[in-house]
């Protein structure tokens, strides 16, 4: 029985090892591309919920506590826009002010007028002239603002699966309100721009739902 020529085996196996390694890298790259392009794992995703409660303050005024819940549903870190204004469009028309958002996570509230006719009313925040002017935008990330190079910047981020609750307390008169919550990502572009509207009744109807539970992370 002849002896095995290990030097020859080594010479033959060395190129095969390189081919196997290269093939493994290729397969890994294709798999990563599949996950990021087909499953869109590189994309950011966010859910927004809101809960509120009211208590008597004075006369017809109600102290309204608003709690906004955020949940990062994506597979990547999600950062809020650091600078102000967080989102703005280049437009000379005064109506474009409705599309200006100062903060990475902002809350705007409008009271629904009581003199609208059912046939004329359309629940359009941006296009209905019957709306009152929006209240001043509330910065829900005020606690995450810090000074960087003598400028105030927001430093807020969420890891995949994380949930946060951000709150604000407002004094509102009795009535029905529409709340608009806007989150703007670090890019400041439309691909990281989320909005959701909520109905707020002041005072809060007895027995209505107060708390909203964010999804649990895996």
Residue pairs with C-beta under 8 A, 6 or more apart in sequence:
35 41
36 42
41 74
41 75
41 76
42 75
42 76
43 74
43 76
44 72
44 74
44 76
44 78
44 185
44 191
44 192
45 72
45 73
45 74
46 70
46 71
46 72
46 73
46 74
46 78
46 183
46 194
47 70
47 71
47 73
47 214
47 215
48 68
48 69
48 70
48 181
48 183
48 194
48 196
49 68
49 69
49 71
49 212
49 214
50 66
50 67
50 68
50 69
50 179
50 181
50 196
50 198
50 212
51 66
51 67
51 69
51 209
51 210
51 211
51 212
52 64
52 65
52 66
52 67
52 200
52 204
52 210
53 64
53 65
53 204
53 210
54 62
54 63
54 64
54 65
54 172
54 202
54 203
54 204
55 62
55 63
55 65
56 62
56 63
56 203
57 63
57 171
60 173
60 174
61 171
61 172
61 173
62 171
62 172
62 173
62 174
62 202
62 203
63 169
63 170
63 171
64 169
64 170
64 171
64 172
64 200
64 202
65 167
65 168
65 169
66 107
66 167
66 168
66 169
66 170
66 179
66 200
67 165
67 166
67 167
67 212
68 105
68 107
68 140
68 165
68 166
68 167
68 168
68 181
69 163
69 164
69 165
69 212
69 213
69 214
70 105
70 158
70 163
70 164
70 165
70 166
70 183
70 214
71 162
71 163
71 214
71 215
72 78
72 158
72 159
72 160
72 161
72 162
72 163
73 215
74 160
75 160
76 160
77 157
77 158
77 159
77 160
78 157
78 158
78 185
78 192
79 156
79 157
79 158
79 185
79 186
80 86
80 104
80 105
80 141
80 144
80 154
80 156
80 157
80 183
80 184
80 185
80 186
81 87
81 103
81 104
81 154
81 184
81 185
81 186
81 187
81 188
82 104
82 153
82 154
82 155
82 186
83 151
83 153
83 154
83 188
84 102
84 103
84 152
85 100
85 101
85 102
86 101
86 102
86 103
86 104
86 106
86 184
86 188
87 99
87 100
87 101
87 182
87 184
87 188
87 193
88 99
88 100
88 101
89 96
89 99
89 100
91 99
98 125
98 126
98 134
99 126
101 137
101 182
101 184
102 137
102 139
103 137
103 139
103 140
103 141
103 154
103 184
104 141
104 154
104 156
104 183
104 184
104 185
105 139
105 140
105 141
105 156
105 166
105 181
105 182
105 183
105 184
106 137
106 138
106 139
106 140
106 181
106 182
107 137
107 138
107 140
107 168
107 179
107 180
107 181
107 182
108 134
108 135
108 137
108 138
108 179
108 180
108 182
109 134
109 135
109 170
109 172
109 177
109 178
109 179
109 180
109 200
110 125
110 131
110 132
110 133
110 134
110 135
110 177
110 178
110 180
111 132
111 172
111 173
111 175
111 176
111 177
112 131
112 175
112 176
112 177
112 178
113 130
113 131
113 132
114 175
115 130
116 130
120 130
121 128
121 130
122 128
123 178
125 131
125 178
125 180
125 197
134 180
135 170
138 168
138 170
139 145
140 166
140 167
140 168
140 181
141 154
141 156
141 166
144 154
144 155
144 156
145 152
145 153
145 154
145 155
146 152
146 153
146 155
147 153
158 164
160 217
161 217
161 218
162 217
163 214
163 215
163 216
163 217
165 214
172 202
173 202
174 202
174 203
175 202
176 199
176 200
176 201
176 202
177 199
177 200
177 201
177 202
178 197
178 198
178 199
178 200
179 197
179 198
179 199
179 200
180 195
180 196
180 197
180 198
181 195
181 196
181 197
181 198
182 193
182 194
182 195
183 193
183 194
183 195
184 192
184 193
184 194
185 191
185 192
185 193
186 192
201 208
204 210
